[in-house]
């Protein structure tokens, strides 16, 4: 399923969760992570949206980075979640689930009263 | 999707350099160390993205330098003073007064020349200007300290640098 998120505020809240979630599956460098997000369904996500989030998560200590030499270019910076990042992911997911449940409940009530 | 930074054409290097230079201006509030780290990461990431498509598309995908910088700065817990802007605005203020002062001095000398007088005294924002004319020399002597001009330049520097950001307890809201 490919979706376009047109509300930047909505994306701003969700993107750190998605980044932390994907990087728990496998570490990635910046551009690779963008392509993984696109393949996961965020078709229109831009590099200019993802890179600042990566930078912020690293600064906050949620991500750790290591440089891996590349034979064809400069060393790449691979990101992976730290323990604090994993905890942040779980607490954010819990909050997201609860919020999602409320949204679903309200929408179900709306459907029933139609 | 392997980045081949060494295979980037000269034109693409130029495009990337221009973009990063423009971005650096807008990233000024981040502070030197963090700004350099962001620019270094972006430089390498652009090489990766360009290898997958092309440099023009890779740069376009980042958005305008200003909007991209805003995304980086929005997440900072506290934006620091903008020393770079402060220095530029203070320099412009200094150049402005220098220009006015030179115009004022030129006016005095012109008046001396046309009136036939040998000397004249004037005041320019607290500066005492003594214009003189002899058979062999024509000039203006400056005396007194220009406190008012210095105050204006300092004010320009404070406003340009957003120096109030150094006040403790001032905290930006973090997002993401």
Contacts between the chains, C-beta under 8 A, distances in Angstrom:
chain1	res1	chain2	res2	distance
A	12	B	175	6.1
A	12	B	176	5.7
A	13	B	176	7.6
A	15	B	176	6.9
A	16	B	176	5.2
A	29	B	45	7.7
A	29	B	48	6.9
A	30	B	41	6.6
A	30	B	44	7.8
A	30	B	45	4.4
A	30	B	48	7.1
A	31	B	1	7.3
A	31	B	3	8.0
A	31	B	45	5.2
A	31	B	48	3.8
A	31	B	49	5.0
A	31	B	52	7.0
A	32	B	1	6.7
A	32	B	48	7.5
A	34	B	49	7.9
A	35	B	1	7.2
A	35	B	52	7.5
A	46	B	61	4.9
A	46	B	62	7.2
A	46	B	63	6.8
A	47	B	45	6.7
A	47	B	49	6.0
A	47	B	58	7.3
A	47	B	61	4.7
A	47	B	62	5.6
A	48	B	61	6.2
A	48	B	62	3.9
A	48	B	63	4.0
A	48	B	67	7.3
A	48	B	68	5.0
A	48	B	71	6.9
A	49	B	71	7.1
A	51	B	41	7.1
A	51	B	42	6.6
A	51	B	45	6.4
A	51	B	62	7.5
A	51	B	68	8.0
A	52	B	68	7.3
A	52	B	71	4.0
A	52	B	72	4.7
A	52	B	74	7.8
A	52	B	75	6.3
A	52	B	176	8.0
A	53	B	75	7.9
A	53	B	176	5.7
A	55	B	37	7.9
A	55	B	38	5.9
A	55	B	41	7.0
A	55	B	72	6.4
A	55	B	75	7.7
A	56	B	75	4.1
A	56	B	176	5.5
A	57	B	176	7.9
A	59	B	34	7.5
A	59	B	75	7.9
A	70	B	2	6.8
A	70	B	3	6.4
A	72	B	2	4.9
A	72	B	3	6.5
A	72	B	4	4.6
A	72	B	5	7.7
A	72	B	6	7.4
A	72	B	7	7.8
A	73	B	2	7.1
A	73	B	3	3.9
A	73	B	4	5.3
A	73	B	5	3.6
A	73	B	6	6.5
A	73	B	44	7.7
A	73	B	47	5.9
A	73	B	51	8.0
A	74	B	3	7.1
A	74	B	5	5.1
A	74	B	44	5.2
A	74	B	47	6.9
A	75	B	44	8.0
A	76	B	3	7.1
A	76	B	44	6.8
A	76	B	48	7.5
A	77	B	41	6.2
A	77	B	44	6.9
